[in-house]
């Protein structure tokens, strides 16, 4: 089951960063739509943020994955 809020996030057409809990339907949705990423650990969050910032610095756009 998806909450209504996730559809608002998808409609914004901005990368979604889901942080918390075990992967579930939201992680699957983000993976299928390429609309964002779910991170399950502090280490993976740090890694993603460093990668995302490097991509933004190089291209001027926000990555989705």
PDBQT receptor file of N, H, CA, C and O in Angstrom, charges set to zero:
ATOM      1  N   UNK A   1       0.841  -1.176   0.000  1.00  0.00    +0.000 N 
ATOM      2  CA  UNK A   1       0.000   0.000   0.000  1.00  0.00    +0.000 C 
ATOM      3  C   UNK A   1       0.888   1.242   0.000  1.00  0.00    +0.000 C 
ATOM      4  O   UNK A   1       1.880   1.305   0.726  1.00  0.00    +0.000 OA
ATOM      5  N   UNK A   2       0.527   2.222  -0.815  1.00  0.00    +0.000 N 
ATOM      6  H   UNK A   2      -0.279   2.171  -1.405  1.00  0.00    +0.000 HD
ATOM      7  CA  UNK A   2       1.273   3.466  -0.900  1.00  0.00    +0.000 C 
ATOM      8  C   UNK A   2       0.485   4.585  -0.222  1.00  0.00    +0.000 C 
ATOM      9  O   UNK A   2      -0.742   4.639  -0.312  1.00  0.00    +0.000 OA
ATOM     10  N   UNK A   3       1.193   5.457   0.443  1.00  0.00    +0.000 N 
ATOM     11  H   UNK A   3       2.189   5.413   0.516  1.00  0.00    +0.000 HD
ATOM     12  CA  UNK A   3       0.524   6.622   1.022  1.00  0.00    +0.000 C 
ATOM     13  C   UNK A   3       0.319   7.660  -0.068  1.00  0.00    +0.000 C 
ATOM     14  O   UNK A   3       1.010   7.636  -1.086  1.00  0.00    +0.000 OA
ATOM     15  N   UNK A   4      -0.614   8.559   0.133  1.00  0.00    +0.000 N 
ATOM     16  H   UNK A   4      -1.175   8.578   0.960  1.00  0.00    +0.000 HD
ATOM     17  CA  UNK A   4      -0.872   9.617  -0.840  1.00  0.00    +0.000 C 
ATOM     18  C   UNK A   4       0.317  10.543  -1.009  1.00  0.00    +0.000 C 
ATOM     19  O   UNK A   4       0.533  11.098  -2.086  1.00  0.00    +0.000 OA
ATOM     20  N   UNK A   5       1.081  10.707   0.049  1.00  0.00    +0.000 N 
ATOM     21  H   UNK A   5       0.906  10.256   0.924  1.00  0.00    +0.000 HD
ATOM     22  CA  UNK A   5       2.220  11.631   0.014  1.00  0.00    +0.000 C 
ATOM     23  C   UNK A   5       3.244  11.211  -1.033  1.00  0.00    +0.000 C 
ATOM     24  O   UNK A   5       3.848  12.073  -1.671  1.00  0.00    +0.000 OA
ATOM     25  N   UNK A   6       3.454   9.923  -1.227  1.00  0.00    +0.000 N 
ATOM     26  H   UNK A   6       2.963   9.222  -0.709  1.00  0.00    +0.000 HD
ATOM     27  CA  UNK A   6       4.454   9.468  -2.191  1.00  0.00    +0.000 C 
ATOM     28  C   UNK A   6       4.097   9.939  -3.599  1.00  0.00    +0.000 C 
ATOM     29  O   UNK A   6       4.986  10.216  -4.405  1.00  0.00    +0.000 OA
ATOM     30  N   UNK A   7       2.807  10.031  -3.897  1.00  0.00    +0.000 N 
ATOM     31  H   UNK A   7       2.085   9.806  -3.243  1.00  0.00    +0.000 HD
ATOM     32  CA  UNK A   7       2.399  10.497  -5.225  1.00  0.00    +0.000 C 
ATOM     33  C   UNK A   7       2.664  11.990  -5.381  1.00  0.00    +0.000 C 
ATOM     34  O   UNK A   7       2.958  12.455  -6.482  1.00  0.00    +0.000 OA
ATOM     35  N   UNK A   8       2.563  12.749  -4.284  1.00  0.00    +0.000 N 
ATOM     36  H   UNK A   8       2.324  12.371  -3.389  1.00  0.00    +0.000 HD
ATOM     37  CA  UNK A   8       2.943  14.162  -4.327  1.00  0.00    +0.000 C 
ATOM     38  C   UNK A   8       4.437  14.284  -4.618  1.00  0.00    +0.000 C 
ATOM     39  O   UNK A   8       4.850  15.124  -5.418  1.00  0.00    +0.000 OA
ATOM     40  N   UNK A   9       5.238  13.454  -3.974  1.00  0.00    +0.000 N 
ATOM     41  H   UNK A   9       4.902  12.772  -3.324  1.00  0.00    +0.000 HD
ATOM     42  CA  UNK A   9       6.680  13.475  -4.208  1.00  0.00    +0.000 C 
ATOM     43  C   UNK A   9       6.992  13.107  -5.656  1.00  0.00    +0.000 C 
ATOM     44  O   UNK A   9       7.826  13.751  -6.291  1.00  0.00    +0.000 OA
ATOM     45  N   UNK A  10       6.333  12.084  -6.180  1.00  0.00    +0.000 N 
ATOM     46  H   UNK A  10       5.655  11.561  -5.664  1.00  0.00    +0.000 HD
ATOM     47  CA  UNK A  10       6.549  11.691  -7.574  1.00  0.00    +0.000 C 
ATOM     48  C   UNK A  10       6.151  12.813  -8.520  1.00  0.00    +0.000 C 
ATOM     49  O   UNK A  10       6.827  13.051  -9.521  1.00  0.00    +0.000 OA
ATOM     50  N   UNK A  11       5.071  13.498  -8.213  1.00  0.00    +0.000 N 
ATOM     51  H   UNK A  11       4.522  13.305  -7.400  1.00  0.00    +0.000 HD
ATOM     52  CA  UNK A  11       4.592  14.590  -9.044  1.00  0.00    +0.000 C 
ATOM     53  C   UNK A  11       5.522  15.782  -9.073  1.00  0.00    +0.000 C 
ATOM     54  O   UNK A  11       5.488  16.572 -10.017  1.00  0.00    +0.000 OA
ATOM     55  N   UNK A  12       6.351  15.926  -8.057  1.00  0.00    +0.000 N 
ATOM     56  H   UNK A  12       6.379  15.285  -7.290  1.00  0.00    +0.000 HD
ATOM     57  CA  UNK A  12       7.280  17.067  -8.008  1.00  0.00    +0.000 C 
ATOM     58  C   UNK A  12       8.413  16.920  -9.018  1.00  0.00    +0.000 C 
ATOM     59  O   UNK A  12       9.107  17.889  -9.329  1.00  0.00    +0.000 OA
ATOM     60  N   UNK A  13       8.596  15.701  -9.528  1.00  0.00    +0.000 N 
ATOM     61  H   UNK A  13       8.032  14.914  -9.275  1.00  0.00    +0.000 HD
ATOM     62  CA  UNK A  13       9.646  15.399 -10.507  1.00  0.00    +0.000 C 
ATOM     63  C   UNK A  13      11.043  15.790 -10.009  1.00  0.00    +0.000 C 
ATOM     64  O   UNK A  13      11.890  16.253 -10.773  1.00  0.00    +0.000 OA
ATOM     65  N   UNK A  14      11.249  15.591  -8.718  1.00  0.00    +0.000 N 
ATOM     66  H   UNK A  14      10.561  15.216  -8.098  1.00  0.00    +0.000 HD
ATOM     67  CA  UNK A  14      12.553  15.813  -8.095  1.00  0.00    +0.000 C 
ATOM     68  C   UNK A  14      12.998  14.482  -7.496  1.00  0.00    +0.000 C 
ATOM     69  O   UNK A  14      12.164  13.651  -7.135  1.00  0.00    +0.000 OA
ATOM     70  N   UNK A  15      14.301  14.281  -7.390  1.00  0.00    +0.000 N 
ATOM     71  H   UNK A  15      14.978  14.955  -7.684  1.00  0.00    +0.000 HD
ATOM     72  CA  UNK A  15      14.778  13.014  -6.819  1.00  0.00    +0.000 C 
ATOM     73  C   UNK A  15      14.246  12.799  -5.401  1.00  0.00    +0.000 C 
ATOM     74  O   UNK A  15      14.202  13.731  -4.597  1.00  0.00    +0.000 OA
ATOM     75  N   UNK A  16      13.852  11.589  -5.109  1.00  0.00    +0.000 N 
ATOM     76  H   UNK A  16      13.887  10.832  -5.761  1.00  0.00    +0.000 HD
ATOM     77  CA  UNK A  16      13.318  11.231  -3.795  1.00  0.00    +0.000 C 
ATOM     78  C   UNK A  16      14.368  10.413  -3.055  1.00  0.00    +0.000 C 
ATOM     79  O   UNK A  16      14.905   9.447  -3.596  1.00  0.00    +0.000 OA
ATOM     80  N   UNK A  17      14.652  10.795  -1.840  1.00  0.00    +0.000 N 
ATOM     81  H   UNK A  17      14.215  11.580  -1.400  1.00  0.00    +0.000 HD
ATOM     82  CA  UNK A  17      15.583  10.067  -0.991  1.00  0.00    +0.000 C 
ATOM     83  C   UNK A  17      14.795   9.529   0.197  1.00  0.00    +0.000 C 
ATOM     84  O   UNK A  17      14.408  10.287   1.086  1.00  0.00    +0.000 OA
ATOM     85  N   UNK A  18      14.559   8.228   0.211  1.00  0.00    +0.000 N 
ATOM     86  H   UNK A  18      14.872   7.612  -0.511  1.00  0.00    +0.000 HD
ATOM     87  CA  UNK A  18      13.839   7.580   1.308  1.00  0.00    +0.000 C 
ATOM     88  C   UNK A  18      14.860   7.032   2.291  1.00  0.00    +0.000 C 
ATOM     89  O   UNK A  18      15.720   6.225   1.938  1.00  0.00    +0.000 OA
ATOM     90  N   UNK A  19      14.746   7.488   3.533  1.00  0.00    +0.000 N 
ATOM     91  H   UNK A  19      14.048   8.144   3.820  1.00  0.00    +0.000 HD
ATOM     92  CA  UNK A  19      15.691   7.081   4.569  1.00  0.00    +0.000 C 
ATOM     93  C   UNK A  19      14.890   6.520   5.723  1.00  0.00    +0.000 C 
ATOM     94  O   UNK A  19      14.092   7.236   6.328  1.00  0.00    +0.000 OA
ATOM     95  N   UNK A  20      15.087   5.264   6.036  1.00  0.00    +0.000 N 
ATOM     96  H   UNK A  20      15.735   4.682   5.545  1.00  0.00    +0.000 HD
ATOM     97  CA  UNK A  20      14.477   4.643   7.216  1.00  0.00    +0.000 C 
ATOM     98  C   UNK A  20      13.886   3.302   6.879  1.00  0.00    +0.000 C 
ATOM     99  O   UNK A  20      13.446   3.045   5.759  1.00  0.00    +0.000 OA
ATOM    100  N   UNK A  21      13.890   2.471   7.865  1.00  0.00    +0.000 N 
ATOM    101  H   UNK A  21      14.248   2.679   8.775  1.00  0.00    +0.000 HD
ATOM    102  CA  UNK A  21      13.228   1.186   7.778  1.00  0.00    +0.000 C 
ATOM    103  C   UNK A  21      13.793   0.236   6.742  1.00  0.00    +0.000 C 
ATOM    104  O   UNK A  21      14.733   0.544   6.008  1.00  0.00    +0.000 OA
ATOM    105  N   UNK A  22      13.185  -0.912   6.719  1.00  0.00    +0.000 N 
ATOM    106  H   UNK A  22      12.422  -1.162   7.315  1.00  0.00    +0.000 HD
ATOM    107  CA  UNK A  22      13.580  -1.942   5.767  1.00  0.00    +0.000 C 
ATOM    108  C   UNK A  22      13.000  -1.605   4.397  1.00  0.00    +0.000 C 
ATOM    109  O   UNK A  22      11.950  -0.969   4.307  1.00  0.00    +0.000 OA
ATOM    110  N   UNK A  23      13.674  -2.024   3.336  1.00  0.00    +0.000 N 
ATOM    111  H   UNK A  23      14.527  -2.541   3.409  1.00  0.00    +0.000 HD
ATOM    112  CA  UNK A  23      13.114  -1.789   2.004  1.00  0.00    +0.000 C 
ATOM    113  C   UNK A  23      11.749  -2.453   1.878  1.00  0.00    +0.000 C 
ATOM    114  O   UNK A  23      11.541  -3.556   2.384  1.00  0.00    +0.000 OA
ATOM    115  N   UNK A  24      10.848  -1.800   1.224  1.00  0.00    +0.000 N 
ATOM    116  H   UNK A  24      11.017  -0.904   0.813  1.00  0.00    +0.000 HD
ATOM    117  CA  UNK A  24       9.500  -2.336   1.047  1.00  0.00    +0.000 C 
ATOM    118  C   UNK A  24       8.904  -1.796  -0.237  1.00  0.00    +0.000 C 
ATOM    119  O   UNK A  24       9.598  -1.651  -1.243  1.00  0.00    +0.000 OA
ATOM    120  N   UNK A  25       7.623  -1.502  -0.197  1.00  0.00    +0.000 N 
ATOM    121  H   UNK A  25       7.059  -1.621   0.620  1.00  0.00    +0.000 HD
ATOM    122  CA  UNK A  25       6.942  -1.058  -1.408  1.00  0.00    +0.000 C 
ATOM    123  C   UNK A  25       7.479   0.272  -1.916  1.00  0.00    +0.000 C 
ATOM    124  O   UNK A  25       7.520   0.495  -3.126  1.00  0.00    +0.000 OA
ATOM    125  N   UNK A  26       7.888   1.151  -1.027  1.00  0.00    +0.000 N 
ATOM    126  H   UNK A  26       7.855   0.971  -0.044  1.00  0.00    +0.000 HD
ATOM    127  CA  UNK A  26       8.425   2.440  -1.468  1.00  0.00    +0.000 C 
ATOM    128  C   UNK A  26       9.755   2.238  -2.186  1.00  0.00    +0.000 C 
ATOM    129  O   UNK A  26       9.991   2.849  -3.228  1.00  0.00    +0.000 OA
ATOM    130  N   UNK A  27      10.615   1.397  -1.649  1.00  0.00    +0.000 N 
ATOM    131  H   UNK A  27      10.423   0.900  -0.803  1.00  0.00    +0.000 HD
ATOM    132  CA  UNK A  27      11.893   1.110  -2.305  1.00  0.00    +0.000 C 
ATOM    133  C   UNK A  27      11.661   0.496  -3.684  1.00  0.00    +0.000 C 
ATOM    134  O   UNK A  27      12.353   0.832  -4.645  1.00  0.00    +0.000 OA
ATOM    135  N   UNK A  28      10.685  -0.404  -3.774  1.00  0.00    +0.000 N 
ATOM    136  H   UNK A  28      10.123  -0.678  -2.993  1.00  0.00    +0.000 HD
ATOM    137  CA  UNK A  28      10.359  -1.020  -5.065  1.00  0.00    +0.000 C 
ATOM    138  C   UNK A  28       9.837   0.023  -6.048  1.00  0.00    +0.000 C 
ATOM    139  O   UNK A  28      10.220   0.018  -7.219  1.00  0.00    +0.000 OA
ATOM    140  N   UNK A  29       8.969   0.914  -5.582  1.00  0.00    +0.000 N 
ATOM    141  H   UNK A  29       8.659   0.918  -4.631  1.00  0.00    +0.000 HD
ATOM    142  CA  UNK A  29       8.413   1.962  -6.433  1.00  0.00    +0.000 C 
ATOM    143  C   UNK A  29       9.511   2.885  -6.948  1.00  0.00    +0.000 C 
ATOM    144  O   UNK A  29       9.543   3.222  -8.132  1.00  0.00    +0.000 OA
ATOM    145  N   UNK A  30      10.406   3.291  -6.059  1.00  0.00    +0.000 N 
ATOM    146  H   UNK A  30      10.380   3.018  -5.098  1.00  0.00    +0.000 HD
ATOM    147  CA  UNK A  30      11.496   4.179  -6.466  1.00  0.00    +0.000 C 
ATOM    148  C   UNK A  30      12.417   3.493  -7.469  1.00  0.00    +0.000 C 
ATOM    149  O   UNK A  30      12.894   4.121  -8.414  1.00  0.00    +0.000 OA
ATOM    150  N   UNK A  31      12.658   2.227  -7.261  1.00  0.00    +0.000 N 
ATOM    151  H   UNK A  31      12.271   1.717  -6.493  1.00  0.00    +0.000 HD
ATOM    152  CA  UNK A  31      13.504   1.474  -8.184  1.00  0.00    +0.000 C 
ATOM    153  C   UNK A  31      12.840   1.331  -9.552  1.00  0.00    +0.000 C 
ATOM    154  O   UNK A  31      13.485   1.525 -10.583  1.00  0.00    +0.000 OA
ATOM    155  N   UNK A  32      11.558   0.992  -9.559  1.00  0.00    +0.000 N 
ATOM    156  H   UNK A  32      11.035   0.834  -8.721  1.00  0.00    +0.000 HD
ATOM    157  CA  UNK A  32      10.829   0.816 -10.825  1.00  0.00    +0.000 C 
ATOM    158  C   UNK A  32      10.727   2.103 -11.621  1.00  0.00    +0.000 C 
ATOM    159  O   UNK A  32      10.895   2.098 -12.841  1.00  0.00    +0.000 OA
ATOM    160  N   UNK A  33      10.452   3.205 -10.939  1.00  0.00    +0.000 N 
ATOM    161  H   UNK A  33      10.315   3.209  -9.948  1.00  0.00    +0.000 HD
ATOM    162  CA  UNK A  33      10.221   4.477 -11.621  1.00  0.00    +0.000 C 
ATOM    163  C   UNK A  33      11.496   5.278 -11.830  1.00  0.00    +0.000 C 
ATOM    164  O   UNK A  33      11.491   6.281 -12.544  1.00  0.00    +0.000 OA
ATOM    165  N   UNK A  34      12.581   4.844 -11.216  1.00  0.00    +0.000 N 
ATOM    166  H   UNK A  34      12.585   4.029 -10.636  1.00  0.00    +0.000 HD
ATOM    167  CA  UNK A  34      13.847   5.576 -11.262  1.00  0.00    +0.000 C 
ATOM    168  C   UNK A  34      13.680   7.003 -10.710  1.00  0.00    +0.000 C 
ATOM    169  O   UNK A  34      14.369   7.932 -11.130  1.00  0.00    +0.000 OA
ATOM    170  N   UNK A  35      12.748   7.146  -9.758  1.00  0.00    +0.000 N 
ATOM    171  H   UNK A  35      12.189   6.391  -9.417  1.00  0.00    +0.000 HD
ATOM    172  CA  UNK A  35      12.434   8.456  -9.194  1.00  0.00    +0.000 C 
ATOM    173  C   UNK A  35      13.273   8.780  -7.965  1.00  0.00    +0.000 C 
ATOM    174  O   UNK A  35      13.206   9.897  -7.452  1.00  0.00    +0.000 OA
ATOM    175  N   UNK A  36      14.050   7.836  -7.491  1.00  0.00    +0.000 N 
ATOM    176  H   UNK A  36      14.104   6.928  -7.908  1.00  0.00    +0.000 HD
ATOM    177  CA  UNK A  36      14.837   8.087  -6.300  1.00  0.00    +0.000 C 
ATOM    178  C   UNK A  36      15.462   6.813  -5.785  1.00  0.00    +0.000 C 
ATOM    179  O   UNK A  36      15.605   5.823  -6.502  1.00  0.00    +0.000 OA
ATOM    180  N   UNK A  37      15.833   6.869  -4.512  1.00  0.00    +0.000 N 
ATOM    181  H   UNK A  37      15.718   7.673  -3.930  1.00  0.00    +0.000 HD
ATOM    182  CA  UNK A  37      16.549   5.751  -3.909  1.00  0.00    +0.000 C 
ATOM    183  C   UNK A  37      16.138   5.606  -2.443  1.00  0.00    +0.000 C 
ATOM    184  O   UNK A  37      15.814   6.584  -1.769  1.00  0.00    +0.000 OA
ATOM    185  N   UNK A  38      16.161   4.383  -1.979  1.00  0.00    +0.000 N 
ATOM    186  H   UNK A  38      16.424   3.588  -2.526  1.00  0.00    +0.000 HD
ATOM    187  CA  UNK A  38      15.954   4.085  -0.563  1.00  0.00    +0.000 C 
ATOM    188  C   UNK A  38      17.308   3.677  -0.002  1.00  0.00    +0.000 C 
ATOM    189  O   UNK A  38      17.984   2.818  -0.568  1.00  0.00    +0.000 OA
ATOM    190  N   UNK A  39      17.702   4.287   1.100  1.00  0.00    +0.000 N 
ATOM    191  H   UNK A  39      17.152   4.985   1.559  1.00  0.00    +0.000 HD
ATOM    192  CA  UNK A  39      18.943   3.892   1.759  1.00  0.00    +0.000 C 
ATOM    193  C   UNK A  39      18.596   3.347   3.133  1.00  0.00    +0.000 C 
ATOM    194  O   UNK A  39      17.756   3.901   3.842  1.00  0.00    +0.000 OA
ATOM    195  N   UNK A  40      19.244   2.272   3.494  1.00  0.00    +0.000 N 
ATOM    196  H   UNK A  40      19.926   1.822   2.918  1.00  0.00    +0.000 HD
ATOM    197  CA  UNK A  40      18.919   1.605   4.745  1.00  0.00    +0.000 C 
ATOM    198  C   UNK A  40      19.966   1.737   5.826  1.00  0.00    +0.000 C 
ATOM    199  O   UNK A  40      19.785   1.236   6.936  1.00  0.00    +0.000 OA
ATOM    200  N   UNK A  41      21.069   2.413   5.510  1.00  0.00    +0.000 N 
ATOM    201  H   UNK A  41      21.216   2.820   4.608  1.00  0.00    +0.000 HD
ATOM    202  CA  UNK A  41      22.109   2.547   6.518  1.00  0.00    +0.000 C 
ATOM    203  C   UNK A  41      22.761   3.919   6.413  1.00  0.00    +0.000 C 
ATOM    204  O   UNK A  41      22.706   4.577   5.374  1.00  0.00    +0.000 OA
ATOM    205  N   UNK A  42      23.367   4.324   7.497  1.00  0.00    +0.000 N 
ATOM    206  H   UNK A  42      23.412   3.789   8.341  1.00  0.00    +0.000 HD
ATOM    207  CA  UNK A  42      24.058   5.610   7.518  1.00  0.00    +0.000 C 
ATOM    208  C   UNK A  42      25.217   5.615   6.518  1.00  0.00    +0.000 C 
ATOM    209  O   UNK A  42      25.473   6.628   5.868  1.00  0.00    +0.000 OA
ATOM    210  N   UNK A  43      25.909   4.496   6.399  1.00  0.00    +0.000 N 
ATOM    211  H   UNK A  43      25.701   3.673   6.927  1.00  0.00    +0.000 HD
ATOM    212  CA  UNK A  43      27.034   4.411   5.462  1.00  0.00    +0.000 C 
ATOM    213  C   UNK A  43      26.556   4.580   4.019  1.00  0.00    +0.000 C 
ATOM    214  O   UNK A  43      27.185   5.293   3.237  1.00  0.00    +0.000 OA
ATOM    215  N   UNK A  44      25.446   3.926   3.663  1.00  0.00    +0.000 N 
ATOM    216  H   UNK A  44      24.935   3.347   4.298  1.00  0.00    +0.000 HD
ATOM    217  CA  UNK A  44      24.919   4.049   2.296  1.00  0.00    +0.000 C 
ATOM    218  C   UNK A  44      24.384   5.454   2.042  1.00  0.00    +0.000 C 
ATOM    219  O   UNK A  44      24.508   5.963   0.928  1.00  0.00    +0.000 OA
ATOM    220  N   UNK A  45      23.796   6.089   3.045  1.00  0.00    +0.000 N 
ATOM    221  H   UNK A  45      23.696   5.676   3.950  1.00  0.00    +0.000 HD
ATOM    222  CA  UNK A  45      23.327   7.469   2.915  1.00  0.00    +0.000 C 
ATOM    223  C   UNK A  45      24.505   8.395   2.629  1.00  0.00    +0.000 C 
ATOM    224  O   UNK A  45      24.449   9.226   1.722  1.00  0.00    +0.000 OA
ATOM    225  N   UNK A  46      25.558   8.245   3.401  1.00  0.00    +0.000 N 
ATOM    226  H   UNK A  46      25.603   7.570   4.138  1.00  0.00    +0.000 HD
ATOM    227  CA  UNK A  46      26.758   9.076   3.204  1.00  0.00    +0.000 C 
ATOM    228  C   UNK A  46      27.316   8.865   1.791  1.00  0.00    +0.000 C 
ATOM    229  O   UNK A  46      27.631   9.828   1.091  1.00  0.00    +0.000 OA
ATOM    230  N   UNK A  47      27.432   7.613   1.386  1.00  0.00    +0.000 N 
ATOM    231  H   UNK A  47      27.176   6.831   1.955  1.00  0.00    +0.000 HD
ATOM    232  CA  UNK A  47      27.955   7.284   0.056  1.00  0.00    +0.000 C 
ATOM    233  C   UNK A  47      27.094   7.925  -1.038  1.00  0.00    +0.000 C 
ATOM    234  O   UNK A  47      27.617   8.523  -1.979  1.00  0.00    +0.000 OA
ATOM    235  N   UNK A  48      25.769   7.793  -0.905  1.00  0.00    +0.000 N 
ATOM    236  H   UNK A  48      25.344   7.307  -0.142  1.00  0.00    +0.000 HD
ATOM    237  CA  UNK A  48      24.868   8.365  -1.906  1.00  0.00    +0.000 C 
ATOM    238  C   UNK A  48      24.992   9.887  -1.966  1.00  0.00    +0.000 C 
ATOM    239  O   UNK A  48      25.063  10.461  -3.053  1.00  0.00    +0.000 OA
ATOM    240  N   UNK A  49      25.020  10.537  -0.812  1.00  0.00    +0.000 N 
ATOM    241  H   UNK A  49      24.962  10.071   0.071  1.00  0.00    +0.000 HD
ATOM    242  CA  UNK A  49      25.106  11.998  -0.802  1.00  0.00    +0.000 C 
ATOM    243  C   UNK A  49      26.409  12.500  -1.423  1.00  0.00    +0.000 C 
ATOM    244  O   UNK A  49      26.413  13.514  -2.121  1.00  0.00    +0.000 OA
ATOM    245  N   UNK A  50      27.492  11.809  -1.178  1.00  0.00    +0.000 N 
ATOM    246  H   UNK A  50      27.489  10.985  -0.611  1.00  0.00    +0.000 HD
ATOM    247  CA  UNK A  50      28.771  12.183  -1.789  1.00  0.00    +0.000 C 
ATOM    248  C   UNK A  50      28.703  12.010  -3.299  1.00  0.00    +0.000 C 
ATOM    249  O   UNK A  50      29.146  12.883  -4.046  1.00  0.00    +0.000 OA
ATOM    250  N   UNK A  51      28.148  10.883  -3.756  1.00  0.00    +0.000 N 
ATOM    251  H   UNK A  51      27.788  10.174  -3.150  1.00  0.00    +0.000 HD
ATOM    252  CA  UNK A  51      27.992  10.644  -5.196  1.00  0.00    +0.000 C 
ATOM    253  C   UNK A  51      27.075  11.693  -5.834  1.00  0.00    +0.000 C 
ATOM    254  O   UNK A  51      27.381  12.229  -6.900  1.00  0.00    +0.000 OA
ATOM    255  N   UNK A  52      25.956  11.978  -5.175  1.00  0.00    +0.000 N 
ATOM    256  H   UNK A  52      25.707  11.543  -4.310  1.00  0.00    +0.000 HD
ATOM    257  CA  UNK A  52      24.984  12.934  -5.714  1.00  0.00    +0.000 C 
ATOM    258  C   UNK A  52      25.593  14.324  -5.817  1.00  0.00    +0.000 C 
ATOM    259  O   UNK A  52      25.381  15.027  -6.805  1.00  0.00    +0.000 OA
ATOM    260  N   UNK A  53      26.348  14.721  -4.800  1.00  0.00    +0.000 N 
ATOM    261  H   UNK A  53      26.521  14.150  -3.997  1.00  0.00    +0.000 HD
ATOM    262  CA  UNK A  53      26.979  16.043  -4.845  1.00  0.00    +0.000 C 
ATOM    263  C   UNK A  53      28.021  16.110  -5.961  1.00  0.00    +0.000 C 
ATOM    264  O   UNK A  53      28.111  17.116  -6.665  1.00  0.00    +0.000 OA
ATOM    265  N   UNK A  54      28.799  15.059  -6.124  1.00  0.00    +0.000 N 
ATOM    266  H   UNK A  54      28.727  14.242  -5.552  1.00  0.00    +0.000 HD
ATOM    267  CA  UNK A  54      29.805  15.027  -7.195  1.00  0.00    +0.000 C 
ATOM    268  C   UNK A  54      29.129  15.118  -8.564  1.00  0.00    +0.000 C 
ATOM    269  O   UNK A  54      29.603  15.840  -9.441  1.00  0.00    +0.000 OA
ATOM    270  N   UNK A  55      28.029  14.392  -8.750  1.00  0.00    +0.000 N 
ATOM    271  H   UNK A  55      27.645  13.805  -8.038  1.00  0.00    +0.000 HD
ATOM    272  CA  UNK A  55      27.278  14.470 -10.010  1.00  0.00    +0.000 C 
ATOM    273  C   UNK A  55      26.742  15.874 -10.232  1.00  0.00    +0.000 C 
ATOM    274  O   UNK A  55      26.825  16.406 -11.339  1.00  0.00    +0.000 OA
ATOM    275  N   UNK A  56      26.188  16.478  -9.177  1.00  0.00    +0.000 N 
ATOM    276  H   UNK A  56      26.121  16.046  -8.278  1.00  0.00    +0.000 HD
ATOM    277  CA  UNK A  56      25.656  17.830  -9.301  1.00  0.00    +0.000 C 
ATOM    278  C   UNK A  56      26.757  18.830  -9.631  1.00  0.00    +0.000 C 
ATOM    279  O   UNK A  56      26.566  19.705 -10.475  1.00  0.00    +0.000 OA
ATOM    280  N   UNK A  57      27.902  18.707  -8.976  1.00  0.00    +0.000 N 
ATOM    281  H   UNK A  57      28.057  17.996  -8.291  1.00  0.00    +0.000 HD
ATOM    282  CA  UNK A  57      29.016  19.623  -9.240  1.00  0.00    +0.000 C 
ATOM    283  C   UNK A  57      29.509  19.493 -10.681  1.00  0.00    +0.000 C 
ATOM    284  O   UNK A  57      29.912  20.483 -11.293  1.00  0.00    +0.000 OA
ATOM    285  N   UNK A  58      29.477  18.279 -11.220  1.00  0.00    +0.000 N 
ATOM    286  H   UNK A  58      29.150  17.475 -10.723  1.00  0.00    +0.000 HD
ATOM    287  CA  UNK A  58      29.965  18.041 -12.577  1.00  0.00    +0.000 C 
ATOM    288  C   UNK A  58      28.951  18.430 -13.649  1.00  0.00    +0.000 C 
ATOM    289  O   UNK A  58      29.330  18.923 -14.711  1.00  0.00    +0.000 OA
ATOM    290  N   UNK A  59      27.660  18.209 -13.375  1.00  0.00    +0.000 N 
ATOM    291  H   UNK A  59      27.352  17.808 -12.512  1.00  0.00    +0.000 HD
ATOM    292  CA  UNK A  59      26.655  18.396 -14.421  1.00  0.00    +0.000 C 
ATOM    293  C   UNK A  59      25.673  19.533 -14.171  1.00  0.00    +0.000 C 
ATOM    294  O   UNK A  59      25.032  20.019 -15.103  1.00  0.00    +0.000 OA
ATOM    295  N   UNK A  60      25.555  19.954 -12.931  1.00  0.00    +0.000 N 
ATOM    296  H   UNK A  60      26.076  19.560 -12.174  1.00  0.00    +0.000 HD
ATOM    297  CA  UNK A  60      24.595  21.000 -12.593  1.00  0.00    +0.000 C 
ATOM    298  C   UNK A  60      23.172  20.494 -12.436  1.00  0.00    +0.000 C 
ATOM    299  O   UNK A  60      22.247  21.294 -12.295  1.00  0.00    +0.000 OA
ATOM    300  N   UNK A  61      22.978  19.170 -12.457  1.00  0.00    +0.000 N 
ATOM    301  H   UNK A  61      23.729  18.521 -12.571  1.00  0.00    +0.000 HD
ATOM    302  CA  UNK A  61      21.651  18.600 -12.265  1.00  0.00    +0.000 C 
ATOM    303  C   UNK A  61      21.654  17.593 -11.133  1.00  0.00    +0.000 C 
ATOM    304  O   UNK A  61      22.701  17.075 -10.746  1.00  0.00    +0.000 OA
ATOM    305  N   UNK A  62      20.479  17.325 -10.612  1.00  0.00    +0.000 N 
ATOM    306  H   UNK A  62      19.628  17.746 -10.926  1.00  0.00    +0.000 HD
ATOM    307  CA  UNK A  62      20.336  16.368  -9.525  1.00  0.00    +0.000 C 
ATOM    308  C   UNK A  62      20.184  14.966 -10.072  1.00  0.00    +0.000 C 
ATOM    309  O   UNK A  62      19.381  14.744 -10.979  1.00  0.00    +0.000 OA
ATOM    310  N   UNK A  63      20.937  14.011  -9.541  1.00  0.00    +0.000 N 
ATOM    311  H   UNK A  63      21.589  14.192  -8.804  1.00  0.00    +0.000 HD
ATOM    312  CA  UNK A  63      20.762  12.623  -9.965  1.00  0.00    +0.000 C 
ATOM    313  C   UNK A  63      19.528  12.032  -9.307  1.00  0.00    +0.000 C 
ATOM    314  O   UNK A  63      19.058  12.541  -8.290  1.00  0.00    +0.000 OA
ATOM    315  N   UNK A  64      19.003  10.960  -9.883  1.00  0.00    +0.000 N 
ATOM    316  H   UNK A  64      19.385  10.546 -10.709  1.00  0.00    +0.000 HD
ATOM    317  CA  UNK A  64      17.876  10.279  -9.251  1.00  0.00    +0.000 C 
ATOM    318  C   UNK A  64      18.313   8.988  -8.595  1.00  0.00    +0.000 C 
ATOM    319  O   UNK A  64      17.575   8.462  -7.763  1.00  0.00    +0.000 OA
ATOM    320  N   UNK A  65      19.460   8.457  -8.922  1.00  0.00    +0.000 N 
ATOM    321  H   UNK A  65      20.059   8.884  -9.599  1.00  0.00    +0.000 HD
ATOM    322  CA  UNK A  65      19.933   7.217  -8.327  1.00  0.00    +0.000 C 
ATOM    323  C   UNK A  65      21.340   7.370  -7.857  1.00  0.00    +0.000 C 
ATOM    324  O   UNK A  65      21.919   6.425  -7.322  1.00  0.00    +0.000 OA
TER     325      UNK A  65
